[in-house]
């Protein structure tokens, strides 16, 4: 799917999203490691202003949930449950409700 570009589309022309958010008087947050996610997501939720959350992932990571191009959120992919791939996070039932 998407020519092996599972996690994102990269361009060297991408802005610094944290600075972009701050330029518009918003809050910019960046997570570069999985162990930063919980605290930064809580900070994002508790922030009373608009937030741009720049979540960095490995180029080859399959980021789920994923909505295939042209599909609706009802056709969201949650990952192969029987796959041998090393999935970093398991989506809990409570997490599935949020998406």
C-alpha positions in Angstrom: 0.0 0.0 0.0 1.3 3.4 -1.0 4.5 2.0 -2.5 5.9 0.9 0.9 5.5 4.3 2.5 3.5 3.1 5.4 4.1 5.7 8.1 4.2 9.0 6.2 5.1 10.9 3.1 8.5 12.5 3.5 9.7 15.6 1.8 12.8 17.6 2.5 10.6 20.7 2.3 8.6 19.8 5.4 8.5 22.6 7.9 9.4 22.3 11.6 5.9 21.7 12.8 6.6 22.8 16.3 7.8 26.2 15.2 5.0 26.4 12.7 2.4 25.9 15.5 4.2 28.5 17.7 4.2 31.0 14.8 0.4 30.9 14.9 0.2 31.2 18.7 -0.6 27.4 19.0 1.3 24.7 20.9 3.7 22.4 19.0 4.6 19.1 20.5 7.0 16.5 19.1 7.4 12.9 20.1 10.5 11.1 18.8 10.5 7.9 21.0 7.6 5.6 21.9 8.2 6.2 25.7 7.4 10.0 25.2 3.9 9.3 23.7 1.8 8.9 26.8 3.0 12.1 28.5 2.8 14.2 25.4 -0.7 12.9 24.5 -1.9 13.9 27.9 -0.3 17.3 27.6 -2.0 17.7 24.2 -5.4 16.8 25.6 -5.0 19.1 28.6 -3.8 22.1 26.5 -6.6 24.7 26.0 -5.2 25.9 22.7 -4.9 24.3 19.3 -2.0 21.8 19.1 0.1 20.4 16.3 1.5 17.0 17.3 4.5 15.9 15.3 4.8 12.2 16.0 8.0 10.9 14.5 8.1 7.2 13.5 10.5 4.8 11.8 10.3 5.1 8.0 9.3 1.4 7.7 6.8 1.4 10.6 3.2 0.4 9.9 1.2 3.0 11.7 -2.2 1.8 12.7 -5.0 2.6 12.7 -4.7 3.3 9.0 -7.4 4.4 6.6 -6.7 3.2 3.0 -7.0 5.9 0.3 -10.5 6.5 -0.9 -12.0 4.6 2.0 -14.1 5.8 5.0 -13.2 5.5 8.6 -15.5 2.4 8.7 -12.9 0.5 6.7 -10.0 1.4 9.0 -7.2 -1.1 9.2 -6.1 -2.0 12.7 -3.2 -4.3 11.7 -2.8 -8.0 11.1 -3.6 -9.8 14.3 -2.1 -13.0 13.1 1.0 -11.5 11.5 4.6 -12.4 12.4 5.6 -8.7 12.2 6.9 -7.0 15.3 4.1 -4.7 16.3 5.2 -2.2 18.9 1.8 -1.4 20.4 -1.3 -3.5 20.8 -4.6 -1.6 20.4 -6.7 -2.1 23.4 -10.5 -2.3 23.3 -10.6 1.2 25.0 -8.3 2.5 22.4 -10.4 1.2 19.5 -13.4 3.2 20.9 -11.4 6.4 20.6 -10.9 6.0 16.9 
